[in-house]
Amino acid sequence: MKRNLMKSVPLFKVFVLLFCLLPQLVAAQPGDPVLFDTDTPIDGGVAILVAVGVAYGIKRFRDERKRQRAS
């Protein structure tokens, strides 16, 4: 039991260091808000996702109805 714990301790230390230090290394610096427009339009993307969801729901409904009629 002690031998398995000793093998996992260095791996645990690596993961702790990785998760503590990595976010500090890859953090982006904030940009100049005057140069960049911070408003992001989400209109088109949401409309496409809703349309795909409705189409998928209709397909599932039709497939289920066909399956019930066949049995």
Wavefront OBJ file of the C-alpha trace (Angstrom):
o trace
v 0.000 0.000 0.000
v 2.749 2.422 0.906
v 4.583 1.662 -2.323
v 1.562 2.635 -4.481
v 1.160 5.870 -2.531
v 4.786 6.788 -3.158
v 4.353 6.282 -6.891
v 1.269 8.469 -7.037
v 2.672 11.365 -4.977
v 4.979 12.725 -7.723
v 2.166 12.455 -10.239
v -0.129 14.290 -7.833
v 2.452 17.038 -7.372
v 2.782 17.427 -11.136
v -0.985 17.816 -11.517
v -1.177 20.336 -8.660
v 1.640 22.405 -10.114
v 0.159 22.143 -13.588
v -3.280 23.322 -12.518
v -1.901 26.076 -10.285
v 0.718 27.493 -12.635
v -0.752 26.910 -16.080
v -3.598 29.445 -15.763
v -1.059 32.106 -14.792
v 1.063 31.332 -17.834
v -1.731 31.330 -20.407
v -3.805 34.268 -19.100
v -4.434 36.815 -21.833
v -3.839 40.475 -21.253
v -6.884 42.695 -21.606
v -7.098 44.609 -24.856
v -7.765 48.292 -25.371
v -11.575 48.687 -25.194
v -11.441 51.735 -27.477
v -9.860 49.790 -30.343
v -11.999 46.661 -30.066
v -15.764 46.420 -30.158
v -16.806 44.353 -27.142
v -20.416 43.828 -28.249
v -20.876 40.412 -29.810
v -23.977 39.764 -31.888
v -25.486 36.384 -31.035
v -28.649 36.783 -33.093
v -27.696 34.627 -36.071
v -26.115 31.840 -34.071
v -29.059 31.479 -31.721
v -31.523 31.463 -34.610
v -29.557 28.700 -36.364
v -29.389 26.622 -33.188
v -33.135 27.003 -32.614
v -33.885 26.015 -36.210
v -31.653 22.937 -35.959
v -33.285 21.986 -32.656
v -36.782 22.292 -34.124
v -35.808 20.226 -37.172
v -34.287 17.542 -34.953
v -37.402 17.472 -32.763
v -39.666 17.068 -35.799
v -37.481 14.223 -37.099
v -37.569 12.445 -33.730
v -41.351 12.908 -33.513
v -41.907 11.454 -37.004
v -39.550 8.532 -36.377
v -41.339 7.718 -33.116
v -44.745 7.877 -34.767
v -43.555 5.559 -37.575
v -42.177 3.135 -35.004
v -45.467 3.096 -33.058
v -47.528 2.498 -36.216
v -45.248 -0.363 -37.302
v -45.686 -2.252 -34.031
l 1 2 3 4 5 6 7 8 9 10 11 12 13 14 15 16 17 18 19 20 21 22 23 24 25 26 27 28 29 30 31 32 33 34 35 36 37 38 39 40 41 42 43 44 45 46 47 48 49 50 51 52 53 54 55 56 57 58 59 60 61 62 63 64 65 66 67 68 69 70 71
